Amino acid sequence: MATTAKGTPYVESSDLVANYPGVSLSLANHIDTINKVLQVVSVTKTDTFTAAIARGVQTGITGLSAAIVPAATTSKILLMVSVSLGQPGTTVQTMITLLRGATAIGVGDAASARQRVSSSSYTSGTQAMTTASASVLDSPATTSSITYSVNVSHGSTSARTVNVNRNFDDGDFDYIPRGVSTITLMEISA
């Protein structure tokens, strides 16, 4: 019988043990039943995005989307998003919404005029930035390519310009920040 470097015996004839060298057959069986990360896709947006948006309208953030092709229809996709936001003016919050294709996912249950979003962010200064983040475990049930993306909107009663990876003022001074936004997809086996 073969042993590991620490002298623990394992069964060489098991295909599972061959996949996990140095562990016992029972541990190999256990490892094989655990959900696994099959693939990771990540996009980092370092440039800025601004858009004039009307009240109650959501707009896609250019350059903040990622596509994945699941290996199985039973796979789940863990979507994690972090967006650096500058206020669209004083006393206005900025909101993000996660999308699979054109379908909003991971949003709140809201009735009437309320916006159904994934997360929101608020700062009280035009030179400040903050981060809105959200995550959702999606079950797309397909092996076709899926694109995940992020919409942005605001909570003003009138049209405003939203700012991604920059603040409202964006002056060329050493106390003015520029940020980064990310979207990461992880395929999880069933």
N, C-alpha and C positions, 0 to 999 in steps of 0.2 A: 504494500500500500504506500502511495506517495504521501509526502508531508509538505506543509508550507514551510517558509523560512523559520517560523516559530515552533515548528514541530507538530502542528495540528493536522490530523489526517484528513484527506478528502478523497472522494471516489473519482478516479480518472475517467471511467467509462461513461460518466454522465455528460450529455451534451450541455446541460445547464452549467455544470461545473467548469467545462471548457470555456464557457462564456465569461465566467467569473473566477479566474484562477486564484487559488489560495484560500478558498472558502469551502465549507462543508456542503454536502448535498442539500441538507435542510435549509441552510442559509441561502444557497443558490436558488432553491425553489421559492423562498420568501422574496428575494430580490426580484425575481422574474415576475412576481405578481404586483409589484409596486408601479404606480404610474410613472412614466418617464417623460422627460423633455426630449421630443424628437427633433425639433429644429427651432432656431431663434432667428428672427428678422428684426433689425433695428434701423431706424432712420433718425439722424440728428440734424436739426435745422439750426444753423448759426446766423443766417441772414435775417433781416427784419421783414416784417409784413405789416402793412397798414391798409385799412379799408374803411371807407365811409359806409355805414350800415344804417338802414332805417330802423325805426322802432319795431321790435318784435321779429326782426328778420335774422336768420343765421346765415353765415358765409363761411365757406371752406377756407382753411389756412393753406395757402400755396406752399408746397414742399414739405408738408407734414402728413404724409400718408405712407402706408406700407402694404405690400401684397404678399400673400402666402398661399401655397398649394398644400393643403392637408394630405397626409399619407393615407388616412382612412376616414370614412364618414362618421366614425364613432369618436374621433379626436375632438378635443376641446381646444380653443384658442384663448390663451390668457393675454389680454390686451392691457398694456400699461402706458399711460400718457402723462407727460409733464409739460406744461406750457408756461413760459415766462410772459407775463402780461403787464402792460402799462395802462393806466387809467385812460378812458376816453374823455377826460375832463374831470373836474372835481365832483365828489359825491356820487359817482356812478360806478356800479360794479360791472365786471366783465365775466362772461360765462362761456364754458366750453361744453360741447356735446360730442360724444363718441358715435361713430357711424360704421356699420358694415354695409358696404355699397352705399345705397341711398337710405338705408334704414337706421334710425337712431337706436342705439343700444345702451344699456346701463344708465337710463334716465329715470328721473323721479316720476311718481304718479301724481299728475296735477290735473285739476279740472279748470274750466272756465278760461280766463285769459292768461293764466300763469304759464311761464315758459318751462317746458320739460327739458332739463339739462342734466349733464353728468356731474358738473362741479362749477363753482364760481369763485371769484377772487375780488378783493376790494382793498384799495389803499386810499389814503386821504390826501396824498400829494401828487402833483403833476411831475415831480422828478423821481418818484419812487416806482419800483417794480415789485411784483409779487408773483407767486406761482400757483396755478390751478392744476391739480392732478386728479386723475381718476383711473380706475382699473375695473375690468369686468372679465369674468370667465364665460366665454361665448361658446355656443354649441351650433356651429354652422351646418352640420350634417351634409357635407359635400367634400368631394376631392377635386373640385374645380378651383381655379384661382379666385381668391377673395381679397378685396382691397379694403383696408380699414383707414379711416381718416378722422379729422377733427374739424368741427365747425366752431365758430366764435360768434358771440352776440353780446349785447349789453343791456343794462337795465334802465336806460334813460327814457324819458317820455318823448324825446325827439331824436332825430338822426344824429349819430356820433361817429367819430373815427376811432376804430379800435387799433390797438398797438400790440404787436407780438415781438418779443425779444428786444424791445426798446421801451422807454417811458414816453410820456406825453410830450415833454419839452424836447428831449433828445439833443440838447446843446452839446457842443464840442468842448467839454470840460472834464477834468479828471475825477469829478464827483458824480458824473452821469453814467449810469450802468447800461450795459448791453448784456442780454441774456442768451440762453440756449433752450430749445424745446426738443423733446424726444418722443418717439412712439416706438414701442417694442412689442413684438408678437412672439409668443412661445406656444408651440404646438405640444399639447399634453396628451399622451396615449390614454386610451380608455381603460 
